[in-house]
Amino acid sequence: MVNTGEFKNLGMNNNNNDDIQSKLLTAIARSAEDLTNGKGWPDGLNELLENIGKITKVSRVWIFQTLKLTKKSIIQDYVFEWSSKKEYVQIKLPAFSRFETKINEPDYKLMIQSRLERKYQNIIVSKLKPSANKRNLEAQNVKSMLTIPIFVENHWWGVLGLDDCEREYEWSDSMVALLRTAAYLISSAILRDKLSAKKRQLDILQQITEYTVWEFDLNRKYLWFTSNIFDKTFKNKENFQLTFKNILKIIHKDDRVKLIEKINSYIKNKSEKFRCDVRINIKKDNYIWMELIGTITNKAKNRNSKLIGVAIDISKRKKNENRLREEASTDPLTGILNRRKLEQIMEEQFILDKQNKNIFSFLMIDIDFFKKINDTYGHPVGDKILIHIVNICKGYLRKSDYFARMGGEEFAILLPSTNKYESSLIANRIKDKVGSTPYQYQDKSIYCTISIGCVSNNDQISDISQIYKLADSALYLAKKSGRNLVCSI
């Protein structure tokens, strides 16, 4: 015959002859399942403290959380408590809410140090030397106390304590060992609650934006990451692990060197946070912009170090940035560059060509009698004609050329690596095409002509302002000579 039962019912049918240790072990076993799987948090923890208190017959069972520790003081918070009588309740008292204690006496300093070293403290208050700590315990009517440090992720998180206000109780080694097991159980429950809180935060983050969590092992050069932003075909797995070589394969080729340089610079300079924007291939030939944000673990020890963080989808942000950048550099009507952007490019081109002893040409274009067109047909038609002429000009330009609207009916073209003769040919072809290609408006053909002034840089030109002056002079000469002409200087 096989007897089965639930852990939560352990000890319910035990006879009264069971000793304290057996009952305590049973109580810890009953609490283990709920606390480790998270179902009993925080009620399961309160139940565990109550069982410990009733079995050991102490006055209070409590948990302090360590909020801040310095060489001079410690700040703690009273976060859980069970009391056998109302007069022993302390958790709601203002003095035990985020309270600070000075570490200025040898005994108390020794007690704090022992907790940092994972040691328990078995205290008979009457045997303590006169001190602020002894006076504090006597004020709480504590006669004996057992405290066990709680560590979470290898850091001192707080203390599990048992106060007896009626007995000077000496705890046996086996009892201390059992209560240490309870402290480990509490530590596991705290860690699980922290992880659950982080998961909730990440779930909220995912509702706001697409993200993935990643971890890069700096020694083994392996990357681990979750799959939630990747193509559906990969979502059968909860996470991936890639070698550094394979990492680079999913990074856009133009971002690989930048990423490596950023990682090396971050490690060398020991900055607070690592940040880098890269394009990641989430499926075949589909790249999205991701912002990598992370930090190094074990940075001081430089051993088993890992760069951990999140990658957030910033494709919309990059799209908006590009749109704003484009709007800041283009003419809203025609879609070509605006005057400010062309002037910036001209400055850069002038310096570059001076250094490399290259030549470029610059064309200034003006639509002849455009005011008359606006007066006759209205500004909406005039705008359509501007677009019409721009489209004609584009047909004669290379990808390396720069075309801008300087204002009103005036345009400019920058022709890199183009001499005076070549620029004159291009200008005349544009002029002729514009003059022979009317804009169709209803049943009318509206013909326009343009005048163009051309100039090429040379050794005598010392700055960019001379280029503009010479191009203006050439354009003025073309208009003065009868319009629908190209004049070169």
VENUR-V41360 format. One record per residue. N is the residue number from 1. RES is the residue in three letters. OMEGA is omega in whole degrees, -180 to 180 (NA if undefined). Layout:
n->N res->RES omega->OMEGA
n->N res->RES omega->OMEGA
//
This chain:
n->1 res->MET omega->-180
n->2 res->VAL omega->177
n->3 res->ASN omega->177
n->4 res->THR omega->179
n->5 res->GLY omega->-180
n->6 res->GLU omega->-179
n->7 res->PHE omega->-177
n->8 res->LYS omega->179
n->9 res->ASN omega->-180
n->10 res->LEU omega->176
n->11 res->GLY omega->-177
n->12 res->MET omega->-177
n->13 res->ASN omega->180
n->14 res->ASN omega->177
n->15 res->ASN omega->-173
n->16 res->ASN omega->-178
n->17 res->ASN omega->179
n->18 res->ASP omega->180
n->19 res->ASP omega->-176
n->20 res->ILE omega->-178
n->21 res->GLN omega->180
n->22 res->SER omega->179
n->23 res->LYS omega->-180
n->24 res->LEU omega->178
n->25 res->LEU omega->178
n->26 res->THR omega->-180
n->27 res->ALA omega->179
n->28 res->ILE omega->179
n->29 res->ALA omega->179
n->30 res->ARG omega->-176
n->31 res->SER omega->-170
n->32 res->ALA omega->-174
n->33 res->GLU omega->-178
n->34 res->ASP omega->-177
n->35 res->LEU omega->-177
n->36 res->THR omega->178
n->37 res->ASN omega->173
n->38 res->GLY omega->-176
n->39 res->LYS omega->-174
n->40 res->GLY omega->-178
n->41 res->TRP omega->-3
n->42 res->PRO omega->-176
n->43 res->ASP omega->-180
n->44 res->GLY omega->179
n->45 res->LEU omega->176
n->46 res->ASN omega->179
n->47 res->GLU omega->179
n->48 res->LEU omega->179
n->49 res->LEU omega->179
n->50 res->GLU omega->-180
n->51 res->ASN omega->178
n->52 res->ILE omega->-179
n->53 res->GLY omega->-178
n->54 res->LYS omega->-178
n->55 res->ILE omega->-178
n->56 res->THR omega->179
n->57 res->LYS omega->176
n->58 res->VAL omega->-178
n->59 res->SER omega->-176
n->60 res->ARG omega->167
n->61 res->VAL omega->-172
n->62 res->TRP omega->174
n->63 res->ILE omega->171
n->64 res->PHE omega->172
n->65 res->GLN omega->178
n->66 res->THR omega->-178
n->67 res->LEU omega->-179
n->68 res->LYS omega->179
n->69 res->LEU omega->174
n->70 res->THR omega->179
n->71 res->LYS omega->-175
n->72 res->LYS omega->-176
n->73 res->SER omega->176
n->74 res->ILE omega->176
n->75 res->ILE omega->-178
n->76 res->GLN omega->176
n->77 res->ASP omega->-179
n->78 res->TYR omega->-169
n->79 res->VAL omega->178
n->80 res->PHE omega->179
n->81 res->GLU omega->165
n->82 res->TRP omega->179
n->83 res->SER omega->-179
n->84 res->SER omega->180
n->85 res->LYS omega->-179
n->86 res->LYS omega->-177
n->87 res->GLU omega->180
n->88 res->TYR omega->-179
n->89 res->VAL omega->180
n->90 res->GLN omega->-170
n->91 res->ILE omega->-178
n->92 res->LYS omega->-179
n->93 res->LEU omega->-180
n->94 res->PRO omega->-178
n->95 res->ALA omega->-178
n->96 res->PHE omega->177
n->97 res->SER omega->-180
n->98 res->ARG omega->-174
n->99 res->PHE omega->-179
n->100 res->GLU omega->179
n->101 res->THR omega->179
n->102 res->LYS omega->176
n->103 res->ILE omega->-174
n->104 res->ASN omega->178
n->105 res->GLU omega->-175
n->106 res->PRO omega->-177
n->107 res->ASP omega->-178
n->108 res->TYR omega->178
n->109 res->LYS omega->178
n->110 res->LEU omega->180
n->111 res->MET omega->178
n->112 res->ILE omega->-180
n->113 res->GLN omega->-180
n->114 res->SER omega->177
n->115 res->ARG omega->177
n->116 res->LEU omega->179
n->117 res->GLU omega->175
n->118 res->ARG omega->180
n->119 res->LYS omega->176
n->120 res->TYR omega->180
n->121 res->GLN omega->179
n->122 res->ASN omega->-167
n->123 res->ILE omega->167
n->124 res->ILE omega->-170
n->125 res->VAL omega->-177
n->126 res->SER omega->-178
n->127 res->LYS omega->179
n->128 res->LEU omega->174
n->129 res->LYS omega->178
n->130 res->PRO omega->-178
n->131 res->SER omega->177
n->132 res->ALA omega->179
n->133 res->ASN omega->178
n->134 res->LYS omega->180
n->135 res->ARG omega->180
n->136 res->ASN omega->179
n->137 res->LEU omega->178
n->138 res->GLU omega->178
n->139 res->ALA omega->178
n->140 res->GLN omega->-179
n->141 res->ASN omega->179
n->142 res->VAL omega->177
n->143 res->LYS omega->176
n->144 res->SER omega->-175
n->145 res->MET omega->172
n->146 res->LEU omega->177
n->147 res->THR omega->-179
n->148 res->ILE omega->-179
n->149 res->PRO omega->176
n->150 res->ILE omega->179
n->151 res->PHE omega->178
n->152 res->VAL omega->-178
n->153 res->GLU omega->175
n->154 res->ASN omega->177
n->155 res->HIS omega->179
n->156 res->TRP omega->-176
n->157 res->TRP omega->-176
n->158 res->GLY omega->-173
n->159 res->VAL omega->167
n->160 res->LEU omega->-176
n->161 res->GLY omega->176
n->162 res->LEU omega->179
n->163 res->ASP omega->172
n->164 res->ASP omega->-178
n->165 res->CYS omega->-176
n->166 res->GLU omega->-176
n->167 res->ARG omega->168
n->168 res->GLU omega->-168
n->169 res->TYR omega->175
n->170 res->GLU omega->-176
n->171 res->TRP omega->178
n->172 res->SER omega->180
n->173 res->ASP omega->-178
n->174 res->SER omega->178
n->175 res->MET omega->178
n->176 res->VAL omega->180
n->177 res->ALA omega->178
n->178 res->LEU omega->180
n->179 res->LEU omega->173
n->180 res->ARG omega->176
n->181 res->THR omega->177
n->182 res->ALA omega->178
n->183 res->ALA omega->176
n->184 res->TYR omega->179
n->185 res->LEU omega->178
n->186 res->ILE omega->178
n->187 res->SER omega->179
n->188 res->SER omega->180
n->189 res->ALA omega->179
n->190 res->ILE omega->-180
n->191 res->LEU omega->180
n->192 res->ARG omega->178
n->193 res->ASP omega->177
n->194 res->LYS omega->180
n->195 res->LEU omega->178
n->196 res->SER omega->178
n->197 res->ALA omega->179
n->198 res->LYS omega->179
n->199 res->LYS omega->178
n->200 res->ARG omega->178
n->201 res->GLN omega->179
n->202 res->LEU omega->177
n->203 res->ASP omega->177
n->204 res->ILE omega->179
n->205 res->LEU omega->-179
n->206 res->GLN omega->176
n->207 res->GLN omega->-180
n->208 res->ILE omega->-177
n->209 res->THR omega->176
n->210 res->GLU omega->-179
n->211 res->TYR omega->169
n->212 res->THR omega->177
n->213 res->VAL omega->-177
n->214 res->TRP omega->179
n->215 res->GLU omega->-178
n->216 res->PHE omega->178
n->217 res->ASP omega->-174
n->218 res->LEU omega->-179
n->219 res->ASN omega->-178
n->220 res->ARG omega->179
n->221 res->LYS omega->176
n->222 res->TYR omega->176
n->223 res->LEU omega->172
n->224 res->TRP omega->177
n->225 res->PHE omega->177
n->226 res->THR omega->-169
n->227 res->SER omega->-168
n->228 res->ASN omega->177
n->229 res->ILE omega->-173
n->230 res->PHE omega->-175
n->231 res->ASP omega->-176
n->232 res->LYS omega->-179
n->233 res->THR omega->180
n->234 res->PHE omega->-172
n->235 res->LYS omega->173
n->236 res->ASN omega->178
n->237 res->LYS omega->178
n->238 res->GLU omega->180
n->239 res->ASN omega->-179
n->240 res->PHE omega->171
n->241 res->GLN omega->-176
n->242 res->LEU omega->171
n->243 res->THR omega->-179
n->244 res->PHE omega->178
n->245 res->LYS omega->180
n->246 res->ASN omega->175
n->247 res->ILE omega->-177
n->248 res->LEU omega->-179
n->249 res->LYS omega->-179
n->250 res->ILE omega->176
n->251 res->ILE omega->178
n->252 res->HIS omega->-175
n->253 res->LYS omega->-180
n->254 res->ASP omega->-177
n->255 res->ASP omega->-173
n->256 res->ARG omega->-178
n->257 res->VAL omega->179
n->258 res->LYS omega->-179
n->259 res->LEU omega->-180
n->260 res->ILE omega->180
n->261 res->GLU omega->180
n->262 res->LYS omega->179
n->263 res->ILE omega->-180
n->264 res->ASN omega->180
n->265 res->SER omega->-180
n->266 res->TYR omega->-180
n->267 res->ILE omega->-178
n->268 res->LYS omega->-175
n->269 res->ASN omega->179
n->270 res->LYS omega->178
n->271 res->SER omega->-179
n->272 res->GLU omega->-176
n->273 res->LYS omega->175
n->274 res->PHE omega->178
n->275 res->ARG omega->176
n->276 res->CYS omega->176
n->277 res->ASP omega->179
n->278 res->VAL omega->174
n->279 res->ARG omega->-176
n->280 res->ILE omega->-180
n->281 res->ASN omega->-178
n->282 res->ILE omega->170
n->283 res->LYS omega->-171
n->284 res->LYS omega->176
n->285 res->ASP omega->177
n->286 res->ASN omega->-178
n->287 res->TYR omega->173
n->288 res->ILE omega->178
n->289 res->TRP omega->177
n->290 res->MET omega->172
n->291 res->GLU omega->178
n->292 res->LEU omega->179
n->293 res->ILE omega->-178
n->294 res->GLY omega->177
n->295 res->THR omega->-178
n->296 res->ILE omega->172
n->297 res->THR omega->179
n->298 res->ASN omega->-177
n->299 res->LYS omega->-177
n->300 res->ALA omega->-177
n->301 res->LYS omega->180
n->302 res->ASN omega->-180
n->303 res->ARG omega->-175
n->304 res->ASN omega->-179
n->305 res->SER omega->178
n->306 res->LYS omega->174
n->307 res->LEU omega->-175
n->308 res->ILE omega->179
n->309 res->GLY omega->179
n->310 res->VAL omega->173
n->311 res->ALA omega->-175
n->312 res->ILE omega->178
n->313 res->ASP omega->-179
n->314 res->ILE omega->-178
n->315 res->SER omega->179
n->316 res->LYS omega->179
n->317 res->ARG omega->179
n->318 res->LYS omega->178
n->319 res->LYS omega->178
n->320 res->ASN omega->178
n->321 res->GLU omega->179
n->322 res->ASN omega->179
n->323 res->ARG omega->179
n->324 res->LEU omega->178
n->325 res->ARG omega->180
n->326 res->GLU omega->179
n->327 res->GLU omega->-179
n->328 res->ALA omega->-176
n->329 res->SER omega->-177
n->330 res->THR omega->176
n->331 res->ASP omega->-174
n->332 res->PRO omega->-178
n->333 res->LEU omega->-172
n->334 res->THR omega->-180
n->335 res->GLY omega->177
n->336 res->ILE omega->-178
n->337 res->LEU omega->174
n->338 res->ASN omega->-175
n->339 res->ARG omega->-176
n->340 res->ARG omega->-179
n->341 res->LYS omega->180
n->342 res->LEU omega->179
n->343 res->GLU omega->176
n->344 res->GLN omega->179
n->345 res->ILE omega->180
n->346 res->MET omega->179
n->347 res->GLU omega->-180
n->348 res->GLU omega->-179
n->349 res->GLN omega->-178
n->350 res->PHE omega->180
n->351 res->ILE omega->-179
n->352 res->LEU omega->-178
n->353 res->ASP omega->175
n->354 res->LYS omega->-179
n->355 res->GLN omega->-177
n->356 res->ASN omega->-180
n->357 res->LYS omega->175
n->358 res->ASN omega->180
n->359 res->ILE omega->172
n->360 res->PHE omega->179
n->361 res->SER omega->-176
n->362 res->PHE omega->-179
n->363 res->LEU omega->171
n->364 res->MET omega->-175
n->365 res->ILE omega->177
n->366 res->ASP omega->179
n->367 res->ILE omega->-176
n->368 res->ASP omega->174
n->369 res->PHE omega->-177
n->370 res->PHE omega->178
n->371 res->LYS omega->180
n->372 res->LYS omega->178
n->373 res->ILE omega->179
n->374 res->ASN omega->-180
n->375 res->ASP omega->-176
n->376 res->THR omega->-172
n->377 res->TYR omega->-178
n->378 res->GLY omega->-177
n->379 res->HIS omega->177
n->380 res->PRO omega->177
n->381 res->VAL omega->178
n->382 res->GLY omega->178
n->383 res->ASP omega->179
n->384 res->LYS omega->179
n->385 res->ILE omega->176
n->386 res->LEU omega->179
n->387 res->ILE omega->179
n->388 res->HIS omega->-179
n->389 res->ILE omega->177
n->390 res->VAL omega->180
n->391 res->ASN omega->177
n->392 res->ILE omega->-179
n->393 res->CYS omega->-179
n->394 res->LYS omega->-178
n->395 res->GLY omega->-179
n->396 res->TYR omega->-176
n->397 res->LEU omega->177
n->398 res->ARG omega->177
n->399 res->LYS omega->-178
n->400 res->SER omega->-179
n->401 res->ASP omega->-179
n->402 res->TYR omega->-174
n->403 res->PHE omega->-175
n->404 res->ALA omega->171
n->405 res->ARG omega->-176
n->406 res->MET omega->-179
n->407 res->GLY omega->178
n->408 res->GLY omega->-179
n->409 res->GLU omega->-178
n->410 res->GLU omega->-178
n->411 res->PHE omega->177
n->412 res->ALA omega->179
n->413 res->ILE omega->175
n->414 res->LEU omega->-177
n->415 res->LEU omega->178
n->416 res->PRO omega->177
n->417 res->SER omega->-178
n->418 res->THR omega->-179
n->419 res->ASN omega->-175
n->420 res->LYS omega->-178
n->421 res->TYR omega->-178
n->422 res->GLU omega->180
n->423 res->SER omega->178
n->424 res->SER omega->178
n->425 res->LEU omega->-180
n->426 res->ILE omega->-179
n->427 res->ALA omega->-179
n->428 res->ASN omega->178
n->429 res->ARG omega->178
n->430 res->ILE omega->-179
n->431 res->LYS omega->-178
n->432 res->ASP omega->-178
n->433 res->LYS omega->178
n->434 res->VAL omega->-178
n->435 res->GLY omega->-177
n->436 res->SER omega->-177
n->437 res->THR omega->-177
n->438 res->PRO omega->172
n->439 res->TYR omega->-178
n->440 res->GLN omega->179
n->441 res->TYR omega->-175
n->442 res->GLN omega->-179
n->443 res->ASP omega->-177
n->444 res->LYS omega->173
n->445 res->SER omega->-178
n->446 res->ILE omega->-180
n->447 res->TYR omega->177
n->448 res->CYS omega->172
n->449 res->THR omega->179
n->450 res->ILE omega->174
n->451 res->SER omega->-175
n->452 res->ILE omega->173
n->453 res->GLY omega->-176
n->454 res->CYS omega->174
n->455 res->VAL omega->177
n->456 res->SER omega->-179
n->457 res->ASN omega->179
n->458 res->ASN omega->-176
n->459 res->ASP omega->-178
n->460 res->GLN omega->-180
n->461 res->ILE omega->-173
n->462 res->SER omega->178
n->463 res->ASP omega->-172
n->464 res->ILE omega->-179
n->465 res->SER omega->178
n->466 res->GLN omega->178
n->467 res->ILE omega->-180
n->468 res->TYR omega->-179
n->469 res->LYS omega->-180
n->470 res->LEU omega->179
n->471 res->ALA omega->176
n->472 res->ASP omega->180
n->473 res->SER omega->179
n->474 res->ALA omega->178
n->475 res->LEU omega->178
n->476 res->TYR omega->179
n->477 res->LEU omega->180
n->478 res->ALA omega->-180
n->479 res->LYS omega->-179
n->480 res->LYS omega->-177
n->481 res->SER omega->175
n->482 res->GLY omega->179
n->483 res->ARG omega->-176
n->484 res->ASN omega->-177
n->485 res->LEU omega->172
n->486 res->VAL omega->176
n->487 res->CYS omega->-178
n->488 res->SER omega->175
n->489 res->ILE omega->NA
//
